[in-house]
Amino acid sequence: MSVVIVLDGAARNRFTVTVSPFAELAACLHVLTEHAHHPGRAAWAREVTGAAPPAFRAGLRRFAPLWTALRWRGFYPGLDTAAPPGHGTPLAALPLDRFAELTAYTCASGYHGFAFGRVLHDPAQAAALRRIASGLGEPHPRLAEDLLREPRALRADVAAFVDLCRRVFFDALWADTEPLLALAAHRVRQRLADEGPAAALVSLSPSTARVTSGAGGGPERVVLDKVHHAVVSPARTPVVLIPTLYGAPHLLVKNEPGLTPVVHFPVEAPDVGVTLARSRMLALTDPRRVRLCRLIARQAMTTADLAARLAMTRPQVSRHLRVLRDLGLVRVERNGRYVHYGLDLAAVERIGRDAAVALQY
C-alpha cells in the first residue's frame, strides 16, 4: 500500500515547510511511551520518566492513544483551513465537537470507514466508538468513555497534561531541538525552490519513488511506501512538511478528509528502505547463495575459485555475485588482474536492524 502525491499542476508554493513544537512534542511522547521502537532514545526516555512526577507518568498511560499507533490530528497544523498553511490551532481554541471527532478517531486507531463528526450527539456513532475502542484494549476504551461522558473535562485534562510536559521536559528540549529542525526545514525549502516538489519529496525517505509521466502513463507523482493507501493532490489542497528529530525513523502522512495534508518526516532518513531490506533478506534464502556467502565471509575469493568450490559455472557465480553486489552485501577488491569478492559483514549484521527500522518507517 502507498500514499501517492500527485504533482500534476502542483506549483512549489503549494508546499509549506515549517517547524512545529506541538508535532515534536507528539514525537517525544511516542518515544517515552514506545521506546522499544527507538533504542537510541531509550536511555533518554528512562531518564525523563524516572525523574518525572507521578502525574506525568499517569498522563503518559492515560493519553497514550493520542501518540502511539496513530498520532492525534490535534498535534498538527492545518485544522483551521482558513488560516495560512502551517498555522497551528491552540488546544483551548479547538471547538468541542472537533476535539471530540479527532479524539474519537484516535481512540479507534483508524480513520477509514468510521464517521465521528457527531459522536457527542449521535448514539450510533458513540456506540461504534465504544465497540471499536474495546477491541483495542486499554487505555483506548477508558479514554473513549472519558470523551463521551465528559468531553470538556477531557479537553481540559489534555491541555493540562501538555502544559505539564512543557514544565517537566519539553521547554528545555525544544530550546535545543528547534535550531536543528529549522536547519532541516531550510534544507528542504531550498531543495523545493531549486529542484522542485518531486526532488524535495523523494529526499524525505529511501522508500519513496518518483514516477514520471510517460506516454499514457498519467501525471507525475511521488509514491510513499506506507501501510495505508491515500491520494494527495497538492494542486487542490496545500501540503505542510514538518521535520522531526525525536520522531525518527517514522515518516507520518496525516491526510484526514477535509484537512490540510501533513508529512511529518525525520531529519535524517534511514539509509535503507523497506524494499531494499526485504530484498536483502530474500537474497539470503537461496541455498546456493548462502553457501557462496559462507565462503566469501571467511576470505575474499575470485569468481573462478568460487565456481570450483561450489561446483557451479562462472556465469552462475557471477549472477549470484551481481545480485549480492547490487544489494550492497558484497565488496569488490581489485588486485592486479584479479578481482576478489568478499562479504560485507557490517551490511549483513545490519539486516535485522535495517528491517526493523524500515518496517516502522
Buried (B, 14 or more C-beta within 10 A) or exposed (E): EBBBBBBEEBEBEBBBBBBBBBBBBBBBBBBBBBBEBBEEBEEBBEEBBEEBEEEBBEBBEBBBBBBBEBBBBBBBBBBBEEEEBBBBBEBEEBEEBBBBBBBBBBBBBBBEEBEBBBBBEEEEBBEBBBEBBEEBEEBBBBBBBBBBEEBEEBBEBBBEBBEBBBEBBBEEBBEEBBEEBEEBBEBBBEBBEEEBBBEBBBBBBBBBBEBEEEEEEEBBBBBBBBEEEBEBBBEEBBBBBBBBBBBBBBBBBBBBEEBBBBBBBBBEBBEBBBEBBBBBBEBBEEEEBEBBBEBBEEEBBBBEBBBEEBEBEEEBBBEBBEBBBEBBBBBEEEEEEEBBBBBBEEBBEBBEEBBBBBEBB
